[in-house]
Amino acid sequence: MSVSSARALLHTEALARRELLDVTAYDVALDLASDAEVFGSVTSITFESRGGATFVDLKPTRVRSIRLNGAPVDVDTLDGGRLPILTVAGTNVLVVDAVMPFRNDGEGLHLHVDPADGRRYVYGMSFMDAAPTVFACFDQPDLKAPYTLHVRAPHDWVVVGNAPATNPEPGTWEIGPTQPLSTYVVTVVAGPYHVIRDEHDGIPLGLSARQSLAVHLDKDADELLTLTRQCFDEYHRRFGIRYPFGDYHQAFVPEFNAGAMENPGCVTFRDQMVFDTRVTRGTRIHRATTVAHEMAHQWFGNIVTPAWWDDLWLNESFAEYMGNRVTADVTRYADAWTHVSWARRQWGLTADQRATTHPVAGNGAVDAIVALQNFDGISYAKGSSILRQLATSLGDDVFFAGVVDHLTRHRFGNATMHDLFASWERAGADDLAPVVDQWLRTAGPDILSVDRETAVLHRTPPSGHPADRTHRLDVVTLRAGAVTSTPLAVQDDTTPCPIEADGTTAVLVDPHEVSWGVYVPDRQTVAALVSELPRLTDDAVRAGAWNNVKSGFSMARVAPDAVVDLLVAAFPVADTEDTARHTVPWVLAEVLPAAAPGSRARVHDAAAGLVADLEPGSEHQLAAFRAAVRTADDVDLLRSWLVDTPEGVEPDSDVRWRLLVQLATLGGTDQAALDAALADDPTASTRVQHVRASTSLPTPEAKQLAWRMFTGELDVANYELEAAGHGLWQGTQRELTDPYVERYFAELPGTSAVRSGWVLALAAEAFFPRTRVDTETLESAHALLGAGVLEPAVHRRVADQADVLARRLAVRAAYPVAAA
């Protein structure tokens, strides 16, 4: 049975099964040593039942046997990932002996063969509905139970899981029993991993990564362990509840879809967070906040778990808020909130302005697959912003007293948003219904802008989602280097804004981003920022200013050429922002295609000038160099950098492949040269970059290669699939890519037959024809969306990309001269 043929669990079905069952224990035996493509999985589930029919979730390659209370169950009754069973009143024992698939899409039990040395590595990712491809289970968050795992593995492997592991004899590992866990956080990480062990405050700590990353993990270990100790101390201080899951292992694993996953006792991270090349401070801050985020989940998510997926936002919003706050409060990255402004704010605002926007809370989640579609920037960035506002208004005493009450009342159980808000009200909060109604249950952001002629701030609620939200924020003016801040309580659609602002003054709404809204600057502000931003010393205000500009551009109220003028005058490399990861990609994708001819060269010249002017070897110079590479169209210059990088820029693997990808896009290299570069440096990351470069080449063969990956004719792992989509669509290669526009809309529905889950949606987004900005492409997208033939995950990604396309068309319509 293919994984993609399984049916999604309805909320109504989950409620009925929870009413019928209480799960006592799971005992799972995994044989990881017998086969390279599949593994044996024997699951014994002990549970209490009120008596009656239900079903078990199971997605195997094949089933050897099934027994319920000692009697055989017909294996042929398994259908759509569901095994129907008839339980008796009282204690029941179900034993399922199955063969499960190793996967290469980052879900279930993912198998990776490291191209650097040929070693095999395995890790488990059970979220959202992938656990049944590892073991038989009742796969819903409110049927928690302790787990015991028995793992057979090659003798040179190390096995880690949700509880301390023992190795009684070579090749045999025992884990658990664990504390009660939901199925979606059960994991096992197994392979010849390089392991570092430590201890803090009685808690055994561990780090692990592939052997080919061992030297880099050793180098990063001190920082990672220091962050872990600091975060544990702060969470213990804030919650007064000790971490209850035994060991705390942080496993850096290959080809991971998410940034990280909060599995109790064994958090998994994508192993790009073990830095094998030079990185900027922004990248280090991102890693630090991720470490703190996943640790926050040990309390909020693992000790107390949502009863159903419609409250999953609470897990992520809370961890996002606490992770950023704790990083800023107790680590060396006190500027973490500024990094959040650069890296997360627009992600959330963009999602919140789309037709697919949804409330932070109470967003339906009629089934598990629908819930996954709402697992986005609204759940993370917007929800975190609202919790930050709430914590500020309640004060720390009430805020944390309510959290502790919640964690204590529902320890190792499940709870809802209403349970949490009741705990805050017991702790002393006033009626929080207005917060729930206006901020959490009403979708979309308010739009706020200043009318300098009338000195009024306008608040416009989202169309179709009426709201009456109160914003407490600052309006900041920048003039001749002076910064003036005016606090405002915005309670009406118009609020007097007593500012002295002539046409040479920049007026910014909420640049410290203490509220949530779309802030649109006027034309005079954008023009004034050209001279004001270069002399601004407040990094947080600079980040907020850029977000004002990005929001205005997205709404076609800031001209593309004005954005280029601002970027050239005030390249944001001299602060915490990782330019190559955030601002420059946005400018390349959104601004330059709509800007005047010569704009790309202006941006490149500005970046290249910074490379020469900034301190050699500095992180700022590295960020500028990355920007210069991405905007370069001079093949000879790129080739010269490939031979001899500018002084201070280390020609490491990351730098080399950035140059090769750009050269490939411009036709400045060929497949043989790319193959030779990969042969010289065969790692997991270079293999992905090799795919991106190979599919970026301006040749029919390159585009055919990408398409074979999209259709599943050529089976590749998740990272390579995404890279192929990005490589396919190049704005300068329209003659080559035009035939694939129609093919995308025709063949996309069929991809659900060859992949499922996270990677199915990932491919739909990566291969969307983003460089074809015309009404015909938008009409094709809308026609496909209306046909009712797409899986929910694919439908959502296409709808979101159609929104991006519509916004690009609106910008071109508003500024036709610039686009000529």
TACOR-V753285 format. One line per field, one symbol per residue. phi: phi as a letter, one per 30 degrees, with the letter a starting at -180 (. if undefined). psi: psi as a letter, one per 20 degrees, with the letter a starting at -180 (. if undefined). burial: 1 if it has 16 or more other ideal C-beta (glycine too) atoms within 10 Angstrom, else 0. A space follows every 50 residues. Layout:
BEGIN
phi: ???
psi: ???
burial: ???
END
This chain:
BEGIN
phi: .dedddddddddddddddddbbdcacbbccccccadcbbdbcccccacbd jkdabcdabcdacdabbchicdcdddddbiibcdbcdcdjdbbcbbcbcc ddbbcibicdcbcdddbidcbbbcbcddbceddcadacdadccdadbbcb bcbedccccbadbeccbdaeibbbbjdddebdedcdbbbbldddbcbaab hicdcbbbaeedcedddeddddddddeddddeddddddcibdeccidbcc cccdhddddabdeeiadcbddddcdcbdbddedddeddddeddddeddcc kcdbcedbddcdededddddddddddeddbcdcdcedddeddcbededdd ddcdddeadecicjhdbdddeddccbdddcddedddddddddddideded ddddeddddcehbbabeddddddddddkddecedddddccccdicdcbbc cddchbccccdddibebbdcccacccccahidcbcbdbcccbdbbebdcc bddccdccchddhcbbacccdddddddddecdddcdccdddddddddedd dddecicbdeddddeddddbedccbdddedcbddeddddccddccdejdd ddddddddddedcdeeiddddddddeddddcdbcdddddddddbdeejcd ddedddddddddddedicbbddddddddddbdbdddddddddddddedbe dddddddddddjecdbdedddddddddecbdcbdddcedddddeddceed dddcabiedddededdcddddccadddddddddddddicceeddeddddd dddeddddddddddbddddd
psi: pqhiiqqqpqhhhggghhhhqppgqpopppojihqihrqqoopoppqqqi paqaqqppmrgrpgqppokiqqpohiippkjpopqoqqpbpqpppporpq pqrkjjrcopppooihjjqpqqqpoiqgkihijgqqrnnqhjmqqqqppp pprqhjqppqbirpqqmhqpipqppaqrrpqqhijprpopalqpppqaqp kjopqqqqrqhijghhgghigggghggggggggghggghjpqpjkcqnpo poqqlpgagrpkpphnppqpjiioojrqrrhhhhgggghgghghhhhhgn gggpqqhriijhhgghgghgghggghghhirimikhhghggghhghgggg hiirhjqrqgqkjelhrhghhhhjmahghfgggggghggghghhqhgggh hggggghghkpkbqrrghgghhghhhiiqrpjghggghhhjprqqqppqp ohhilqpppoqppimpqmqpporqppqpokippppoqqooiripppnmqn oaijppoppliiliaoroooqrghggghhhhghhjpiohghgghghhggg ggghjkjpqghhggggghhmpmikbipngihfgghgggggghijrqqihg hggghgghhhghhrppiqhgggghgghhghjqjoghgghhhhgnqqpiop lagggghggggggghikjarhghgghhghhmnrghhhghgggghiiqmqh hghhgghhggiihoorrghhgghhghhgophjkhhhighighhghhighi iiiirrcghghghhghjpmhinnrhggghgghghhiikiqqggggggggh hhggghhghhghhhmhghi.
burial: 10110101101011001101101011111111100001111111101010 00011111111010010100001010010011101010000101111111 11111111111101110011111111111111111111111111111110 11100011111111100000001111011111111111111111010100 00101111111111011001001110111111011001101010111111 11111110011111111111111111001111111111111111111111 11111111111111111111111111110110101111111111111111 11110111111010101111111111111111111111111001000111 11111110010001111011111110101001001101111111111111 01000011101100001010101111111000100001010000101010 10001111111111111111110111111111100101111111111111 11111111111111111101111111111111110111011111110011 01110111011001000011111111111111000011001100110010 00111111111111110110100100110011111111111111111110 01111110111000011111111111111100100110011001100100 11001111111111111111111000110110011000011011111111 11111111101101100110
END
